[in-house]
Amino acid sequence: MPSPLRGRASAAASLVIVLLAGCTHSDEAPPGSDKPTPAATSSTVVTPEPPNWVVTVGDSYISGEGARWAGNTSRRAAPVDALGPTAYDDRPGEESQPGCHRAQESIATLDLPNIRGKNLACSGATTRSSGGPAGLGFEPGLDFYRDGEGNRGQALALQRFARTHDVSHVIVSIGGNDFGFGPVVAGCALGFLGLFAPRQPCSADSDVTARFGAQQARKVRDKVRRAFDRVTTAMSLAGYADGDYRLVVLSYPSPLPESTKVRYARDQARYDVGGCPFFDVDLDWANDVALAAINTSINRAARAVTGPDVVQLDLAGAFNGHRLCERGVASFPESGLGSWESAGAASRLEWVNRTYFSLTPWQVQESLHPNYWGMRAEQSCVELVIAAQPVAGRVGCRPGAGLTTAGTPAMRLTR
């Protein structure tokens, strides 16, 4: 078994290497000189250092689900279509795992010197793989599942990849689907619309609230802890010592504002214009209870990991000020922008996809996920962590002031 390359070169060190490699001086004679040009020798050849790899594993909040869109609209899609119809094709002309939506723009798409990314995450994933051996609907979880149809769990895929690549960081987002957060949110939206029953808040349903109670939270915490253990086991089986890489655990960002910050007071506008069909009481419950229960379970599981350094990257407030239907930002038609590429678009638009009930070109599973700008914001948070190399522990990430020179969200780390 080939050993992985050793050493966790920091992004700063990698930058120095790249700059030095680019600062070679010329031995050519000046114009008009009779001095011959010496032949190149082996001593002048700079062998570039192999890149470090960042591998992402987990669910839709890290796979890039929803990253195709750079703004919300119920009108013509073209002005907000940042990545186009091949957004989720991680192979030429197809998805390597149908439905996983490993986007061309995901947390694995990092802009750091000598750092490359590999996205093994899958939309809809839980801590364990699910789906039949025929491969229809298969969702690889954080385990070592394998079958005769070529399906592999993400832990096994990580082990195989890390054997032949120098992996410096493994980034993990998992646990939300083990709580059933997606179906719950869909139920809340349907309860607001009253399509199949009288209109009522989902947070008044005891079956819904029980999903985020203390007993269920403990169960999910244990599932997530075991999933983290399988990730560290995968790295150990690939030949890594604990000090050869870092595990970065992401908490989930809030996609919806609290009731006091939603910009649509009237019910019809929330659905028709904003795409956020939720009662005030459900908005508050989603932030104060549901999201809090999910992130607390993840953080407790992360603290129980033994072995590598673990950085808990708290993204709960990463979209604050840019959440779906939040005051201070706008949907694309409200913004007056010409397209998502217009100057300042990231500062004026929402970073979360609206709730979709229709198909083509939008997909229902893209609902309430980070859009292109949200994914770029999360990328920036991960880049800051990798570049800063913080000690193990918890660090937050929040929107900074303005935008970067590239027009993407400026983010900052907090303690």
Secondary structure, 3 states (H helix, E strand, C coil): CCCCCCCCCCHHHHHHHHHHHHCCCCCCCCCCCCCCCCCCCHHHCCCCCCCEEEEEEECHHHHCCCCCECCCCCCCCHHHECCCCCCCCCECCECCCCCCCCCCCCCCCCCCCCEEEEECCCCCCCCCCECCCCCCCCECCCCCCECCCCCECHHHHHHHHHHHCCEEEEEEECCHHHHCHHHHHHHHHHHHHCCCCCCCCHHHCHHHHHCCCHHHHHHHHHHHHHHHHHHHHHHHHCCCCHHHCEEEEECCCCCCCCHHHECCCCHHHHHHHHCCCCCHHHHHHHHHHHHHHHHHHHHHHHHCCCCCEEEEEECCCCCCCCCCCECCCECHHHHCCCCCCCCCHHHHECCECCCCCCCCCCCHHHCCCECHHHHHHHHHHHHHHHHHCCCCEEEEEEEEEEECCCCCEEEEEEC
